[in-house]
Amino acid sequence: IFLGDIYPLHTEGCLPVRQRRLWGKGEKRNEGKGQMKAREAVRMRILDLCSRRSISEYMLIYLTGMPPSTIKSIINGRSGNPGIQTIQRIAEGLGITLREFYDSELFEDLEPEE
């Protein structure tokens, strides 16, 4: 997913931020390849919602009020399994409910966590 080189953000006091590729080069996505783990589904859902709204990683950090390390670890796939309170804060930052966050085919057939 590529969100663009620069997206001017006109949200109360926010400055434009440089956006970057959210999928690394050569990184394999689990699209259409059967089951995926819950943490990967959460990650993909966040990336999809941000992409649809033209929200950068940095803007998501601002909107949620969460530590940058928390958001970055989820987006970069380093988070073991984000808790429900974390996901709720992300959903609220995106302007949706927790139910709307999980209303995706990504969550229909998840592989059990180890």
matplotlib code that plots the C-alpha trace (Angstrom):
import matplotlib.pyplot as plt

x = [0.0, 1.4, -0.3, 1.5, 4.5, 3.1, -0.5, -1.3, -3.2, -5.5, -6.6, -6.4, -2.8, -1.3, 1.4, 1.9, 3.9, 6.0, 4.3, 6.0, 5.4, 3.7, 4.5, 8.2, 9.9, 9.5, 7.3, 4.7, 1.1, -1.3, -3.9, -5.9, -3.6, -6.0, -5.9, -3.9, -3.3, -5.4, -2.4, -1.9, -5.6, -5.6, -2.5, -4.0, -7.3, -5.6, -3.6, -6.7, -8.7, -5.8, -5.4, -9.1, -9.0, -5.6, -4.3, -0.5, 1.0, 1.9, -1.6, -2.9, -0.6, -1.9, -5.6, -5.3, -3.0, -1.1, 2.7, 4.3, 6.0, 2.7, 1.3, 4.6, 4.9, 1.4, 1.9, 5.3, 4.1, 6.2, 3.3, 2.5, -1.3, -2.7, -5.2, -8.8, -8.3, -5.5, -7.7, -10.6, -8.5, -7.3, -10.9, -12.0, -9.1, -10.3, -13.8, -15.4, -16.8, -15.1, -17.8, -17.1, -13.4, -14.0, -16.6, -14.3, -13.7, -10.2, -11.6, -13.7, -11.3, -8.4, -5.6, -5.2, -2.4, 0.5]
y = [0.0, 3.4, 6.4, 9.0, 11.1, 14.0, 14.5, 18.0, 17.5, 20.4, 19.2, 21.7, 22.5, 19.5, 20.0, 18.0, 14.9, 12.8, 9.5, 6.2, 2.8, 0.8, -2.6, -3.3, -4.3, -8.0, -8.3, -11.0, -10.3, -13.0, -12.0, -14.9, -17.5, -19.0, -18.2, -15.4, -14.6, -12.0, -9.6, -9.6, -9.1, -6.1, -4.7, -5.1, -3.5, -0.5, 0.0, -0.4, 2.1, 4.6, 4.2, 4.8, 8.0, 9.2, 9.1, 8.7, 6.7, 10.0, 11.4, 8.2, 8.6, 12.2, 11.2, 8.3, 10.1, 6.9, 6.5, 6.4, 3.1, 1.4, 2.4, 1.7, -1.7, -2.7, -1.3, -2.8, -6.2, -6.3, -6.2, -9.7, -9.1, -5.7, -5.5, -4.6, -1.2, -0.4, -1.3, 0.7, 3.8, 3.3, 2.9, 6.0, 7.9, 6.8, 7.9, 4.5, 2.1, -1.1, -3.0, -1.2, -1.9, -5.6, -5.6, -7.0, -10.3, -10.3, -11.4, -14.3, -17.2, -16.5, -18.9, -19.7, -17.8, -19.9]
z = [0.0, -1.0, 0.5, -1.6, -1.3, 0.6, 1.7, 3.0, 6.3, 7.1, 10.5, 13.4, 13.8, 12.0, 9.5, 6.3, 7.0, 4.7, 4.1, 3.3, 1.9, 4.6, 3.1, 2.9, -0.3, -0.8, 2.2, 1.8, 2.4, 3.3, 0.8, -0.6, 1.0, 3.6, 7.2, 8.9, 12.5, 14.4, 14.7, 10.9, 10.3, 12.7, 11.0, 7.6, 8.7, 10.2, 7.0, 4.9, 6.9, 6.9, 3.2, 2.5, 4.6, 3.4, 7.0, 7.5, 10.3, 12.0, 11.7, 13.2, 16.2, 16.6, 16.3, 18.8, 21.3, 21.7, 22.0, 18.6, 19.5, 20.0, 16.6, 14.8, 16.3, 15.2, 11.7, 11.3, 12.5, 15.6, 18.1, 19.5, 19.7, 20.3, 23.1, 22.8, 24.5, 22.0, 19.0, 20.5, 20.7, 17.1, 16.0, 17.8, 16.3, 12.9, 13.7, 13.8, 16.4, 17.5, 15.8, 12.5, 12.9, 13.1, 10.3, 7.7, 5.9, 7.4, 10.7, 9.4, 9.3, 11.6, 12.4, 16.1, 17.9, 19.1]

ax = plt.figure().add_subplot(projection="3d")
ax.plot(x, y, z, "-o")
ax.set_aspect("equal")
plt.show()
